[in-house]
Amino acid sequence: MEEIKVGSLIMDVNKIGIVVNIYKAGTMDIDLPLIKWRQNYLIYYQDGTTLTMGEHTIQRLIEEGTLKVLKS
């Protein structure tokens, strides 16, 4: 996946957004497959909406071409 960091500009279904925070994944030394540790990205869009999106969702949307990183 292309590196996305705070300040990255994205195009998400014809809306421009900026990544304003990254909530890093926690780690625990346990064997529970039901718990999925991941990074989450807080995105502000030009229309005033905000969205928290998980790392796997962003990766899938980039692969589908729905989300594009304009500047990282």
CHARMM internal coordinates of N, CA and C (Angstrom, degrees):
IC EDIT
DIST 1 N 1 CA 1.4462
DIST 1 CA 1 C 1.5291
ANGL 1 N 1 CA 1 C 108.75
DIST 1 C 2 N 1.3208
ANGL 1 CA 1 C 2 N 115.37
DIHE 1 N 1 CA 1 C 2 N 141.13
DIST 2 N 2 CA 1.4569
ANGL 1 C 2 N 2 CA 120.13
DIHE 1 CA 1 C 2 N 2 CA 175.87
DIST 2 CA 2 C 1.5235
ANGL 2 N 2 CA 2 C 109.36
DIHE 1 C 2 N 2 CA 2 C -61.96
DIST 2 C 3 N 1.3263
ANGL 2 CA 2 C 3 N 116.32
DIHE 2 N 2 CA 2 C 3 N 140.57
DIST 3 N 3 CA 1.4593
ANGL 2 C 3 N 3 CA 119.46
DIHE 2 CA 2 C 3 N 3 CA -177.75
DIST 3 CA 3 C 1.5237
ANGL 3 N 3 CA 3 C 109.92
DIHE 2 C 3 N 3 CA 3 C -68.40
DIST 3 C 4 N 1.3113
ANGL 3 CA 3 C 4 N 115.30
DIHE 3 N 3 CA 3 C 4 N 126.79
DIST 4 N 4 CA 1.4615
ANGL 3 C 4 N 4 CA 122.17
DIHE 3 CA 3 C 4 N 4 CA 176.22
DIST 4 CA 4 C 1.5197
ANGL 4 N 4 CA 4 C 106.63
DIHE 3 C 4 N 4 CA 4 C -114.95
DIST 4 C 5 N 1.3232
ANGL 4 CA 4 C 5 N 115.61
DIHE 4 N 4 CA 4 C 5 N 128.80
DIST 5 N 5 CA 1.4559
ANGL 4 C 5 N 5 CA 119.75
DIHE 4 CA 4 C 5 N 5 CA -179.58
DIST 5 CA 5 C 1.5207
ANGL 5 N 5 CA 5 C 109.48
DIHE 4 C 5 N 5 CA 5 C -132.54
DIST 5 C 6 N 1.3157
ANGL 5 CA 5 C 6 N 116.60
DIHE 5 N 5 CA 5 C 6 N 172.49
DIST 6 N 6 CA 1.4566
ANGL 5 C 6 N 6 CA 120.87
DIHE 5 CA 5 C 6 N 6 CA 178.03
DIST 6 CA 6 C 1.5278
ANGL 6 N 6 CA 6 C 107.92
DIHE 5 C 6 N 6 CA 6 C -57.86
DIST 6 C 7 N 1.3256
ANGL 6 CA 6 C 7 N 116.19
DIHE 6 N 6 CA 6 C 7 N 129.71
DIST 7 N 7 CA 1.4586
ANGL 6 C 7 N 7 CA 121.86
DIHE 6 CA 6 C 7 N 7 CA -177.54
DIST 7 CA 7 C 1.5137
ANGL 7 N 7 CA 7 C 113.95
DIHE 6 C 7 N 7 CA 7 C 99.38
DIST 7 C 8 N 1.3382
ANGL 7 CA 7 C 8 N 117.77
DIHE 7 N 7 CA 7 C 8 N -9.58
DIST 8 N 8 CA 1.4600
ANGL 7 C 8 N 8 CA 120.32
DIHE 7 CA 7 C 8 N 8 CA 178.92
DIST 8 CA 8 C 1.5231
ANGL 8 N 8 CA 8 C 110.11
DIHE 7 C 8 N 8 CA 8 C -64.75
DIST 8 C 9 N 1.3331
ANGL 8 CA 8 C 9 N 116.35
DIHE 8 N 8 CA 8 C 9 N 135.73
DIST 9 N 9 CA 1.4587
ANGL 8 C 9 N 9 CA 122.02
DIHE 8 CA 8 C 9 N 9 CA 174.52
DIST 9 CA 9 C 1.5123
ANGL 9 N 9 CA 9 C 108.76
DIHE 8 C 9 N 9 CA 9 C -94.22
DIST 9 C 10 N 1.3191
ANGL 9 CA 9 C 10 N 115.97
DIHE 9 N 9 CA 9 C 10 N 136.52
DIST 10 N 10 CA 1.4577
ANGL 9 C 10 N 10 CA 120.51
DIHE 9 CA 9 C 10 N 10 CA 179.56
DIST 10 CA 10 C 1.5264
ANGL 10 N 10 CA 10 C 110.10
DIHE 9 C 10 N 10 CA 10 C -129.53
DIST 10 C 11 N 1.3289
ANGL 10 CA 10 C 11 N 115.61
DIHE 10 N 10 CA 10 C 11 N 156.26
DIST 11 N 11 CA 1.4603
ANGL 10 C 11 N 11 CA 122.80
DIHE 10 CA 10 C 11 N 11 CA 172.11
DIST 11 CA 11 C 1.5200
ANGL 11 N 11 CA 11 C 105.83
DIHE 10 C 11 N 11 CA 11 C -115.33
DIST 11 C 12 N 1.3273
ANGL 11 CA 11 C 12 N 116.24
DIHE 11 N 11 CA 11 C 12 N 117.27
DIST 12 N 12 CA 1.4583
ANGL 11 C 12 N 12 CA 122.47
DIHE 11 CA 11 C 12 N 12 CA -176.06
DIST 12 CA 12 C 1.5229
ANGL 12 N 12 CA 12 C 108.00
DIHE 11 C 12 N 12 CA 12 C -125.45
DIST 12 C 13 N 1.3293
ANGL 12 CA 12 C 13 N 116.47
DIHE 12 N 12 CA 12 C 13 N 103.02
DIST 13 N 13 CA 1.4650
ANGL 12 C 13 N 13 CA 123.19
DIHE 12 CA 12 C 13 N 13 CA -178.68
DIST 13 CA 13 C 1.5384
ANGL 13 N 13 CA 13 C 110.03
DIHE 12 C 13 N 13 CA 13 C 48.96
DIST 13 C 14 N 1.3205
ANGL 13 CA 13 C 14 N 116.56
DIHE 13 N 13 CA 13 C 14 N 56.40
DIST 14 N 14 CA 1.4676
ANGL 13 C 14 N 14 CA 124.75
DIHE 13 CA 13 C 14 N 14 CA 177.11
DIST 14 CA 14 C 1.5243
ANGL 14 N 14 CA 14 C 114.39
DIHE 13 C 14 N 14 CA 14 C 65.34
DIST 14 C 15 N 1.3255
ANGL 14 CA 14 C 15 N 118.10
DIHE 14 N 14 CA 14 C 15 N 18.51
DIST 15 N 15 CA 1.4605
ANGL 14 C 15 N 15 CA 121.85
DIHE 14 CA 14 C 15 N 15 CA 173.11
DIST 15 CA 15 C 1.5242
ANGL 15 N 15 CA 15 C 107.59
DIHE 14 C 15 N 15 CA 15 C -117.61
DIST 15 C 16 N 1.3277
ANGL 15 CA 15 C 16 N 115.99
DIHE 15 N 15 CA 15 C 16 N 134.60
DIST 16 N 16 CA 1.4595
ANGL 15 C 16 N 16 CA 120.27
DIHE 15 CA 15 C 16 N 16 CA 177.44
DIST 16 CA 16 C 1.5188
ANGL 16 N 16 CA 16 C 108.41
DIHE 15 C 16 N 16 CA 16 C -90.40
DIST 16 C 17 N 1.3253
ANGL 16 CA 16 C 17 N 115.30
DIHE 16 N 16 CA 16 C 17 N 134.33
DIST 17 N 17 CA 1.4497
ANGL 16 C 17 N 17 CA 121.36
DIHE 16 CA 16 C 17 N 17 CA 179.06
DIST 17 CA 17 C 1.5126
ANGL 17 N 17 CA 17 C 110.79
DIHE 16 C 17 N 17 CA 17 C -134.42
DIST 17 C 18 N 1.3128
ANGL 17 CA 17 C 18 N 115.36
DIHE 17 N 17 CA 17 C 18 N 164.21
DIST 18 N 18 CA 1.4648
ANGL 17 C 18 N 18 CA 121.70
DIHE 17 CA 17 C 18 N 18 CA 176.55
DIST 18 CA 18 C 1.5272
ANGL 18 N 18 CA 18 C 108.55
DIHE 17 C 18 N 18 CA 18 C -130.52
DIST 18 C 19 N 1.3192
ANGL 18 CA 18 C 19 N 115.74
DIHE 18 N 18 CA 18 C 19 N 135.78
DIST 19 N 19 CA 1.4602
ANGL 18 C 19 N 19 CA 121.16
DIHE 18 CA 18 C 19 N 19 CA 177.39
DIST 19 CA 19 C 1.5234
ANGL 19 N 19 CA 19 C 107.13
DIHE 18 C 19 N 19 CA 19 C -77.94
DIST 19 C 20 N 1.3360
ANGL 19 CA 19 C 20 N 116.84
DIHE 19 N 19 CA 19 C 20 N 118.58
DIST 20 N 20 CA 1.4596
ANGL 19 C 20 N 20 CA 120.35
DIHE 19 CA 19 C 20 N 20 CA -176.59
DIST 20 CA 20 C 1.5261
ANGL 20 N 20 CA 20 C 113.33
DIHE 19 C 20 N 20 CA 20 C -105.68
DIST 20 C 21 N 1.3283
ANGL 20 CA 20 C 21 N 116.67
DIHE 20 N 20 CA 20 C 21 N -15.78
DIST 21 N 21 CA 1.4602
ANGL 20 C 21 N 21 CA 119.21
DIHE 20 CA 20 C 21 N 21 CA 177.82
DIST 21 CA 21 C 1.5234
ANGL 21 N 21 CA 21 C 109.08
DIHE 20 C 21 N 21 CA 21 C -159.17
DIST 21 C 22 N 1.3132
ANGL 21 CA 21 C 22 N 115.33
DIHE 21 N 21 CA 21 C 22 N 149.20
DIST 22 N 22 CA 1.4603
ANGL 21 C 22 N 22 CA 121.33
DIHE 21 CA 21 C 22 N 22 CA 174.99
DIST 22 CA 22 C 1.5192
ANGL 22 N 22 CA 22 C 106.80
DIHE 21 C 22 N 22 CA 22 C -125.11
DIST 22 C 23 N 1.3201
ANGL 22 CA 22 C 23 N 115.44
DIHE 22 N 22 CA 22 C 23 N 121.05
DIST 23 N 23 CA 1.4571
ANGL 22 C 23 N 23 CA 120.79
DIHE 22 CA 22 C 23 N 23 CA 176.83
DIST 23 CA 23 C 1.5144
ANGL 23 N 23 CA 23 C 106.93
DIHE 22 C 23 N 23 CA 23 C -93.36
DIST 23 C 24 N 1.3085
ANGL 23 CA 23 C 24 N 116.05
DIHE 23 N 23 CA 23 C 24 N 108.92
DIST 24 N 24 CA 1.4644
ANGL 23 C 24 N 24 CA 122.09
DIHE 23 CA 23 C 24 N 24 CA -175.89
DIST 24 CA 24 C 1.5229
ANGL 24 N 24 CA 24 C 111.16
DIHE 23 C 24 N 24 CA 24 C -68.22
DIST 24 C 25 N 1.3234
ANGL 24 CA 24 C 25 N 114.32
DIHE 24 N 24 CA 24 C 25 N 149.91
DIST 25 N 25 CA 1.4542
ANGL 24 C 25 N 25 CA 121.07
DIHE 24 CA 24 C 25 N 25 CA 179.26
DIST 25 CA 25 C 1.5189
ANGL 25 N 25 CA 25 C 110.50
DIHE 24 C 25 N 25 CA 25 C -69.85
DIST 25 C 26 N 1.3167
ANGL 25 CA 25 C 26 N 115.69
DIHE 25 N 25 CA 25 C 26 N 141.12
DIST 26 N 26 CA 1.4576
ANGL 25 C 26 N 26 CA 120.34
DIHE 25 CA 25 C 26 N 26 CA 174.23
DIST 26 CA 26 C 1.5128
ANGL 26 N 26 CA 26 C 109.41
DIHE 25 C 26 N 26 CA 26 C -85.76
DIST 26 C 27 N 1.2964
ANGL 26 CA 26 C 27 N 116.48
DIHE 26 N 26 CA 26 C 27 N 165.00
DIST 27 N 27 CA 1.4604
ANGL 26 C 27 N 27 CA 120.03
DIHE 26 CA 26 C 27 N 27 CA 177.13
DIST 27 CA 27 C 1.5158
ANGL 27 N 27 CA 27 C 109.11
DIHE 26 C 27 N 27 CA 27 C -133.38
DIST 27 C 28 N 1.2962
ANGL 27 CA 27 C 28 N 114.13
DIHE 27 N 27 CA 27 C 28 N 141.28
DIST 28 N 28 CA 1.4631
ANGL 27 C 28 N 28 CA 121.43
DIHE 27 CA 27 C 28 N 28 CA 174.69
DIST 28 CA 28 C 1.5096
ANGL 28 N 28 CA 28 C 107.04
DIHE 27 C 28 N 28 CA 28 C -139.60
DIST 28 C 29 N 1.2822
ANGL 28 CA 28 C 29 N 116.98
DIHE 28 N 28 CA 28 C 29 N 143.05
DIST 29 N 29 CA 1.4546
ANGL 28 C 29 N 29 CA 121.01
DIHE 28 CA 28 C 29 N 29 CA -179.39
DIST 29 CA 29 C 1.5348
ANGL 29 N 29 CA 29 C 109.21
DIHE 28 C 29 N 29 CA 29 C -90.99
DIST 29 C 30 N 1.3345
ANGL 29 CA 29 C 30 N 114.84
DIHE 29 N 29 CA 29 C 30 N 67.84
DIST 30 N 30 CA 1.4602
ANGL 29 C 30 N 30 CA 120.66
DIHE 29 CA 29 C 30 N 30 CA 177.71
DIST 30 CA 30 C 1.5146
ANGL 30 N 30 CA 30 C 108.89
DIHE 29 C 30 N 30 CA 30 C -131.85
DIST 30 C 31 N 1.2957
ANGL 30 CA 30 C 31 N 116.27
DIHE 30 N 30 CA 30 C 31 N 159.91
DIST 31 N 31 CA 1.4570
ANGL 30 C 31 N 31 CA 120.53
DIHE 30 CA 30 C 31 N 31 CA -178.65
DIST 31 CA 31 C 1.5295
ANGL 31 N 31 CA 31 C 109.32
DIHE 30 C 31 N 31 CA 31 C -110.37
DIST 31 C 32 N 1.3208
ANGL 31 CA 31 C 32 N 116.39
DIHE 31 N 31 CA 31 C 32 N 75.45
DIST 32 N 32 CA 1.4603
ANGL 31 C 32 N 32 CA 122.02
DIHE 31 CA 31 C 32 N 32 CA 177.70
DIST 32 CA 32 C 1.5239
ANGL 32 N 32 CA 32 C 108.84
DIHE 31 C 32 N 32 CA 32 C -124.11
DIST 32 C 33 N 1.3363
ANGL 32 CA 32 C 33 N 118.22
DIHE 32 N 32 CA 32 C 33 N 102.99
DIST 33 N 33 CA 1.4603
ANGL 32 C 33 N 33 CA 119.94
DIHE 32 CA 32 C 33 N 33 CA -176.99
DIST 33 CA 33 C 1.5329
ANGL 33 N 33 CA 33 C 113.60
DIHE 32 C 33 N 33 CA 33 C -67.95
DIST 33 C 34 N 1.3324
ANGL 33 CA 33 C 34 N 118.40
DIHE 33 N 33 CA 33 C 34 N -13.06
DIST 34 N 34 CA 1.4617
ANGL 33 C 34 N 34 CA 120.66
DIHE 33 CA 33 C 34 N 34 CA -179.65
DIST 34 CA 34 C 1.5205
ANGL 34 N 34 CA 34 C 112.19
DIHE 33 C 34 N 34 CA 34 C -75.64
DIST 34 C 35 N 1.3278
ANGL 34 CA 34 C 35 N 117.34
DIHE 34 N 34 CA 34 C 35 N -21.10
DIST 35 N 35 CA 1.4603
ANGL 34 C 35 N 35 CA 120.97
DIHE 34 CA 34 C 35 N 35 CA -179.17
DIST 35 CA 35 C 1.5255
ANGL 35 N 35 CA 35 C 108.51
DIHE 34 C 35 N 35 CA 35 C -94.06
DIST 35 C 36 N 1.3179
ANGL 35 CA 35 C 36 N 116.35
DIHE 35 N 35 CA 35 C 36 N 122.32
DIST 36 N 36 CA 1.4624
ANGL 35 C 36 N 36 CA 122.08
DIHE 35 CA 35 C 36 N 36 CA 178.97
DIST 36 CA 36 C 1.5232
ANGL 36 N 36 CA 36 C 108.95
DIHE 35 C 36 N 36 CA 36 C -109.99
DIST 36 C 37 N 1.3215
ANGL 36 CA 36 C 37 N 116.87
DIHE 36 N 36 CA 36 C 37 N 108.90
DIST 37 N 37 CA 1.4592
ANGL 36 C 37 N 37 CA 121.19
DIHE 36 CA 36 C 37 N 37 CA 178.14
DIST 37 CA 37 C 1.5084
ANGL 37 N 37 CA 37 C 108.22
DIHE 36 C 37 N 37 CA 37 C -86.14
DIST 37 C 38 N 1.3242
ANGL 37 CA 37 C 38 N 116.88
DIHE 37 N 37 CA 37 C 38 N 131.18
DIST 38 N 38 CA 1.4559
ANGL 37 C 38 N 38 CA 120.89
DIHE 37 CA 37 C 38 N 38 CA -178.52
DIST 38 CA 38 C 1.5167
ANGL 38 N 38 CA 38 C 109.93
DIHE 37 C 38 N 38 CA 38 C -155.48
DIST 38 C 39 N 1.3240
ANGL 38 CA 38 C 39 N 114.63
DIHE 38 N 38 CA 38 C 39 N 169.13
DIST 39 N 39 CA 1.4598
ANGL 38 C 39 N 39 CA 120.55
DIHE 38 CA 38 C 39 N 39 CA 173.32
DIST 39 CA 39 C 1.5215
ANGL 39 N 39 CA 39 C 108.45
DIHE 38 C 39 N 39 CA 39 C -89.21
DIST 39 C 40 N 1.3190
ANGL 39 CA 39 C 40 N 115.45
DIHE 39 N 39 CA 39 C 40 N 147.66
DIST 40 N 40 CA 1.4544
ANGL 39 C 40 N 40 CA 121.64
DIHE 39 CA 39 C 40 N 40 CA 174.47
DIST 40 CA 40 C 1.5147
ANGL 40 N 40 CA 40 C 108.22
DIHE 39 C 40 N 40 CA 40 C -122.72
DIST 40 C 41 N 1.3248
ANGL 40 CA 40 C 41 N 116.12
DIHE 40 N 40 CA 40 C 41 N 144.26
DIST 41 N 41 CA 1.4541
ANGL 40 C 41 N 41 CA 123.06
DIHE 40 CA 40 C 41 N 41 CA -177.00
DIST 41 CA 41 C 1.5249
ANGL 41 N 41 CA 41 C 109.20
DIHE 40 C 41 N 41 CA 41 C -115.83
DIST 41 C 42 N 1.3279
ANGL 41 CA 41 C 42 N 116.58
DIHE 41 N 41 CA 41 C 42 N 128.60
DIST 42 N 42 CA 1.4555
ANGL 41 C 42 N 42 CA 122.12
DIHE 41 CA 41 C 42 N 42 CA 175.26
DIST 42 CA 42 C 1.5235
ANGL 42 N 42 CA 42 C 107.16
DIHE 41 C 42 N 42 CA 42 C -94.08
DIST 42 C 43 N 1.3360
ANGL 42 CA 42 C 43 N 115.80
DIHE 42 N 42 CA 42 C 43 N 120.79
DIST 43 N 43 CA 1.4624
ANGL 42 C 43 N 43 CA 121.67
DIHE 42 CA 42 C 43 N 43 CA -175.33
DIST 43 CA 43 C 1.5208
ANGL 43 N 43 CA 43 C 109.24
DIHE 42 C 43 N 43 CA 43 C -119.63
DIST 43 C 44 N 1.3414
ANGL 43 CA 43 C 44 N 116.13
DIHE 43 N 43 CA 43 C 44 N 131.16
DIST 44 N 44 CA 1.4647
ANGL 43 C 44 N 44 CA 122.41
DIHE 43 CA 43 C 44 N 44 CA 171.91
DIST 44 CA 44 C 1.5245
ANGL 44 N 44 CA 44 C 107.45
DIHE 43 C 44 N 44 CA 44 C -103.88
DIST 44 C 45 N 1.3370
ANGL 44 CA 44 C 45 N 115.96
DIHE 44 N 44 CA 44 C 45 N 133.68
DIST 45 N 45 CA 1.4643
ANGL 44 C 45 N 45 CA 121.22
DIHE 44 CA 44 C 45 N 45 CA 178.94
DIST 45 CA 45 C 1.5167
ANGL 45 N 45 CA 45 C 110.84
DIHE 44 C 45 N 45 CA 45 C -104.66
DIST 45 C 46 N 1.3488
ANGL 45 CA 45 C 46 N 115.66
DIHE 45 N 45 CA 45 C 46 N 160.56
DIST 46 N 46 CA 1.4572
ANGL 45 C 46 N 46 CA 120.74
DIHE 45 CA 45 C 46 N 46 CA -176.04
DIST 46 CA 46 C 1.5207
ANGL 46 N 46 CA 46 C 112.91
DIHE 45 C 46 N 46 CA 46 C -64.08
DIST 46 C 47 N 1.3360
ANGL 46 CA 46 C 47 N 117.81
DIHE 46 N 46 CA 46 C 47 N -20.88
DIST 47 N 47 CA 1.4695
ANGL 46 C 47 N 47 CA 119.76
DIHE 46 CA 46 C 47 N 47 CA 179.54
DIST 47 CA 47 C 1.5307
ANGL 47 N 47 CA 47 C 112.50
DIHE 46 C 47 N 47 CA 47 C -88.01
DIST 47 C 48 N 1.3350
ANGL 47 CA 47 C 48 N 117.21
DIHE 47 N 47 CA 47 C 48 N 5.35
DIST 48 N 48 CA 1.4571
ANGL 47 C 48 N 48 CA 121.49
DIHE 47 CA 47 C 48 N 48 CA 176.35
DIST 48 CA 48 C 1.5175
ANGL 48 N 48 CA 48 C 114.70
DIHE 47 C 48 N 48 CA 48 C 95.20
DIST 48 C 49 N 1.3088
ANGL 48 CA 48 C 49 N 118.34
DIHE 48 N 48 CA 48 C 49 N -5.39
DIST 49 N 49 CA 1.4594
ANGL 48 C 49 N 49 CA 119.99
DIHE 48 CA 48 C 49 N 49 CA 179.05
DIST 49 CA 49 C 1.5293
ANGL 49 N 49 CA 49 C 110.13
DIHE 48 C 49 N 49 CA 49 C -81.18
DIST 49 C 50 N 1.3106
ANGL 49 CA 49 C 50 N 115.15
DIHE 49 N 49 CA 49 C 50 N 155.17
DIST 50 N 50 CA 1.4632
ANGL 49 C 50 N 50 CA 121.41
DIHE 49 CA 49 C 50 N 50 CA 175.72
DIST 50 CA 50 C 1.5230
ANGL 50 N 50 CA 50 C 108.09
DIHE 49 C 50 N 50 CA 50 C -124.90
DIST 50 C 51 N 1.3139
ANGL 50 CA 50 C 51 N 114.79
DIHE 50 N 50 CA 50 C 51 N 155.50
DIST 51 N 51 CA 1.4562
ANGL 50 C 51 N 51 CA 120.16
DIHE 50 CA 50 C 51 N 51 CA -178.32
DIST 51 CA 51 C 1.5236
ANGL 51 N 51 CA 51 C 108.69
DIHE 50 C 51 N 51 CA 51 C -151.29
DIST 51 C 52 N 1.3057
ANGL 51 CA 51 C 52 N 116.47
DIHE 51 N 51 CA 51 C 52 N 137.32
DIST 52 N 52 CA 1.4555
ANGL 51 C 52 N 52 CA 121.90
DIHE 51 CA 51 C 52 N 52 CA 170.91
DIST 52 CA 52 C 1.5259
ANGL 52 N 52 CA 52 C 106.34
DIHE 51 C 52 N 52 CA 52 C -104.88
DIST 52 C 53 N 1.3291
ANGL 52 CA 52 C 53 N 115.62
DIHE 52 N 52 CA 52 C 53 N 121.50
DIST 53 N 53 CA 1.4578
ANGL 52 C 53 N 53 CA 120.57
DIHE 52 CA 52 C 53 N 53 CA -174.96
DIST 53 CA 53 C 1.5230
ANGL 53 N 53 CA 53 C 109.38
DIHE 52 C 53 N 53 CA 53 C -125.10
DIST 53 C 54 N 1.3079
ANGL 53 CA 53 C 54 N 116.12
DIHE 53 N 53 CA 53 C 54 N 135.88
DIST 54 N 54 CA 1.4545
ANGL 53 C 54 N 54 CA 122.13
DIHE 53 CA 53 C 54 N 54 CA 179.48
DIST 54 CA 54 C 1.5196
ANGL 54 N 54 CA 54 C 112.51
DIHE 53 C 54 N 54 CA 54 C -76.05
DIST 54 C 55 N 1.3133
ANGL 54 CA 54 C 55 N 114.23
DIHE 54 N 54 CA 54 C 55 N 155.35
DIST 55 N 55 CA 1.4643
ANGL 54 C 55 N 55 CA 122.02
DIHE 54 CA 54 C 55 N 55 CA -177.69
DIST 55 CA 55 C 1.5336
ANGL 55 N 55 CA 55 C 112.86
DIHE 54 C 55 N 55 CA 55 C -56.99
DIST 55 C 56 N 1.3251
ANGL 55 CA 55 C 56 N 117.42
DIHE 55 N 55 CA 55 C 56 N -42.82
DIST 56 N 56 CA 1.4645
ANGL 55 C 56 N 56 CA 120.61
DIHE 55 CA 55 C 56 N 56 CA -178.50
DIST 56 CA 56 C 1.5258
ANGL 56 N 56 CA 56 C 111.28
DIHE 55 C 56 N 56 CA 56 C -67.86
DIST 56 C 57 N 1.3261
ANGL 56 CA 56 C 57 N 116.87
DIHE 56 N 56 CA 56 C 57 N -35.62
DIST 57 N 57 CA 1.4629
ANGL 56 C 57 N 57 CA 120.64
DIHE 56 CA 56 C 57 N 57 CA 178.00
DIST 57 CA 57 C 1.5234
ANGL 57 N 57 CA 57 C 110.21
DIHE 56 C 57 N 57 CA 57 C -66.16
DIST 57 C 58 N 1.3310
ANGL 57 CA 57 C 58 N 116.54
DIHE 57 N 57 CA 57 C 58 N -44.48
DIST 58 N 58 CA 1.4666
ANGL 57 C 58 N 58 CA 120.02
DIHE 57 CA 57 C 58 N 58 CA 178.08
DIST 58 CA 58 C 1.5214
ANGL 58 N 58 CA 58 C 110.39
DIHE 57 C 58 N 58 CA 58 C -60.26
DIST 58 C 59 N 1.3152
ANGL 58 CA 58 C 59 N 116.92
DIHE 58 N 58 CA 58 C 59 N -44.54
DIST 59 N 59 CA 1.4686
ANGL 58 C 59 N 59 CA 121.02
DIHE 58 CA 58 C 59 N 59 CA -179.95
DIST 59 CA 59 C 1.5257
ANGL 59 N 59 CA 59 C 110.73
DIHE 58 C 59 N 59 CA 59 C -60.26
DIST 59 C 60 N 1.3324
ANGL 59 CA 59 C 60 N 117.23
DIHE 59 N 59 CA 59 C 60 N -44.04
DIST 60 N 60 CA 1.4632
ANGL 59 C 60 N 60 CA 121.07
DIHE 59 CA 59 C 60 N 60 CA -179.93
DIST 60 CA 60 C 1.5307
ANGL 60 N 60 CA 60 C 111.40
DIHE 59 C 60 N 60 CA 60 C -64.53
DIST 60 C 61 N 1.3268
ANGL 60 CA 60 C 61 N 117.30
DIHE 60 N 60 CA 60 C 61 N -43.22
DIST 61 N 61 CA 1.4649
ANGL 60 C 61 N 61 CA 120.93
DIHE 60 CA 60 C 61 N 61 CA -179.40
DIST 61 CA 61 C 1.5256
ANGL 61 N 61 CA 61 C 111.74
DIHE 60 C 61 N 61 CA 61 C -66.68
DIST 61 C 62 N 1.3271
ANGL 61 CA 61 C 62 N 117.64
DIHE 61 N 61 CA 61 C 62 N -34.85
DIST 62 N 62 CA 1.4645
ANGL 61 C 62 N 62 CA 120.55
DIHE 61 CA 61 C 62 N 62 CA 175.26
DIST 62 CA 62 C 1.5237
ANGL 62 N 62 CA 62 C 110.00
DIHE 61 C 62 N 62 CA 62 C -65.34
DIST 62 C 63 N 1.3189
ANGL 62 CA 62 C 63 N 116.78
DIHE 62 N 62 CA 62 C 63 N -44.37
DIST 63 N 63 CA 1.4695
ANGL 62 C 63 N 63 CA 120.87
DIHE 62 CA 62 C 63 N 63 CA 179.18
DIST 63 CA 63 C 1.5286
ANGL 63 N 63 CA 63 C 111.42
DIHE 62 C 63 N 63 CA 63 C -62.71
DIST 63 C 64 N 1.3426
ANGL 63 CA 63 C 64 N 117.28
DIHE 63 N 63 CA 63 C 64 N -35.88
DIST 64 N 64 CA 1.4658
ANGL 63 C 64 N 64 CA 121.85
DIHE 63 CA 63 C 64 N 64 CA 178.68
DIST 64 CA 64 C 1.5253
ANGL 64 N 64 CA 64 C 112.34
DIHE 63 C 64 N 64 CA 64 C -77.29
DIST 64 C 65 N 1.3244
ANGL 64 CA 64 C 65 N 117.78
DIHE 64 N 64 CA 64 C 65 N -16.20
DIST 65 N 65 CA 1.4589
ANGL 64 C 65 N 65 CA 121.89
DIHE 64 CA 64 C 65 N 65 CA -178.61
DIST 65 CA 65 C 1.5115
ANGL 65 N 65 CA 65 C 113.34
DIHE 64 C 65 N 65 CA 65 C 86.92
DIST 65 C 66 N 1.3314
ANGL 65 CA 65 C 66 N 117.51
DIHE 65 N 65 CA 65 C 66 N 6.35
DIST 66 N 66 CA 1.4631
ANGL 65 C 66 N 66 CA 122.04
DIHE 65 CA 65 C 66 N 66 CA 179.39
DIST 66 CA 66 C 1.5154
ANGL 66 N 66 CA 66 C 111.35
DIHE 65 C 66 N 66 CA 66 C -76.32
DIST 66 C 67 N 1.3175
ANGL 66 CA 66 C 67 N 116.74
DIHE 66 N 66 CA 66 C 67 N -32.18
DIST 67 N 67 CA 1.4636
ANGL 66 C 67 N 67 CA 122.35
DIHE 66 CA 66 C 67 N 67 CA -178.47
DIST 67 CA 67 C 1.5274
ANGL 67 N 67 CA 67 C 107.95
DIHE 66 C 67 N 67 CA 67 C -121.79
DIST 67 C 68 N 1.3314
ANGL 67 CA 67 C 68 N 115.96
DIHE 67 N 67 CA 67 C 68 N 134.27
DIST 68 N 68 CA 1.4608
ANGL 67 C 68 N 68 CA 120.83
DIHE 67 CA 67 C 68 N 68 CA 179.14
DIST 68 CA 68 C 1.5201
ANGL 68 N 68 CA 68 C 109.12
DIHE 67 C 68 N 68 CA 68 C -128.37
DIST 68 C 69 N 1.3350
ANGL 68 CA 68 C 69 N 115.36
DIHE 68 N 68 CA 68 C 69 N 140.33
DIST 69 N 69 CA 1.4583
ANGL 68 C 69 N 69 CA 120.63
DIHE 68 CA 68 C 69 N 69 CA 175.05
DIST 69 CA 69 C 1.5267
ANGL 69 N 69 CA 69 C 106.84
DIHE 68 C 69 N 69 CA 69 C -89.01
DIST 69 C 70 N 1.3355
ANGL 69 CA 69 C 70 N 116.61
DIHE 69 N 69 CA 69 C 70 N 116.90
DIST 70 N 70 CA 1.4582
ANGL 69 C 70 N 70 CA 121.13
DIHE 69 CA 69 C 70 N 70 CA -178.62
DIST 70 CA 70 C 1.5278
ANGL 70 N 70 CA 70 C 111.42
DIHE 69 C 70 N 70 CA 70 C -84.15
DIST 70 C 71 N 1.3258
ANGL 70 CA 70 C 71 N 115.73
DIHE 70 N 70 CA 70 C 71 N -41.82
DIST 71 N 71 CA 1.4653
ANGL 70 C 71 N 71 CA 119.85
DIHE 70 CA 70 C 71 N 71 CA 179.62
DIST 71 CA 71 C 1.5231
ANGL 71 N 71 CA 71 C 107.94
DIHE 70 C 71 N 71 CA 71 C -152.11
DIST 71 C 72 N 1.3120
ANGL 71 CA 71 C 72 N 115.90
DIHE 71 N 71 CA 71 C 72 N 126.46
DIST 72 N 72 CA 1.4549
ANGL 71 C 72 N 72 CA 120.52
DIHE 71 CA 71 C 72 N 72 CA -178.13
DIST 72 CA 72 C 1.5115
ANGL 72 N 72 CA 72 C 110.42
DIHE 71 C 72 N 72 CA 72 C -109.74
END
COOR INIT
IC SEED 1 N 1 CA 1 C
IC BUILD
